Amino acid sequence: MRVDAHYADGVCEADVDQWVPTASLLHSNGDAMDIAVKDGLIVGVRGIATDRVNHGRLDVKDLYAWQASQSADRLRVPLIRRDGELVETDWDTAMAAIVLHLASDCHPQTQRQIRWANTTIKTLSPHASSSPTTTSTLCC
């Protein structure tokens, strides 16, 4: 059975330190694949022959998109606009700003539904809203 694979220049399957099983997020069918890791960096991908969806085959996006993870232009931390300038911030602050921005454009009925969902979450799962990794539940 054919199994598609692509590695960084100078890397072969034997050089890989770890294989991390995953599914493609680049399209809706969730092709199974293994991510090749060497020295903590992604160095390639390969299909999984026994997968019931793609049977080891990978499309062009799956074969090559991982290379963007090593790009010098890739953002390593989130940025937020303050006083017209982009400044580094933490993930919780960035995600809270996104939620607040999206909610500010919501129809009033949608905002009521969001408030209801927040109350329900806080009532049914109080531990979720008190977790140090949880920002404001939804917003509003």
URBEL-V160086 format. One record per backbone hydrogen bond with DSSP energy under -0.5 kcal/mol. CO is the residue of the C=O (numbers start at 1). NH is the residue of the N-H. If there is no record, write none. Layout:
co={CO & CO}
nh={NH & NH}
//
This chain:
co={4 & 6 & 8 & 12 & 13 & 18 & 19 & 20 & 22 & 27 & 31 & 32 & 33 & 34 & 34 & 35 & 36 & 36 & 37 & 37 & 38 & 41 & 43 & 44 & 45 & 46 & 47 & 48 & 48 & 51 & 54 & 56 & 59 & 60 & 61 & 64 & 65 & 66 & 67 & 68 & 71 & 78 & 80 & 80 & 82 & 85 & 85 & 87 & 90 & 91 & 92 & 93 & 94 & 95 & 96 & 97 & 98 & 99 & 100 & 101 & 102 & 103 & 107 & 107 & 108 & 109 & 110 & 111 & 112 & 113 & 114 & 115 & 116 & 117 & 118 & 119 & 120 & 121 & 125 & 125 & 126 & 127 & 128 & 131}
nh={47 & 45 & 11 & 15 & 16 & 37 & 21 & 35 & 33 & 30 & 24 & 48 & 22 & 36 & 46 & 20 & 43 & 44 & 17 & 18 & 41 & 38 & 8 & 36 & 6 & 34 & 49 & 51 & 56 & 55 & 57 & 4 & 63 & 64 & 65 & 67 & 68 & 69 & 70 & 71 & 74 & 89 & 82 & 87 & 85 & 82 & 87 & 80 & 94 & 95 & 96 & 97 & 98 & 99 & 100 & 101 & 102 & 103 & 104 & 105 & 105 & 106 & 110 & 111 & 112 & 113 & 114 & 115 & 116 & 117 & 118 & 119 & 120 & 121 & 122 & 123 & 124 & 125 & 128 & 129 & 130 & 131 & 131 & 134}
//
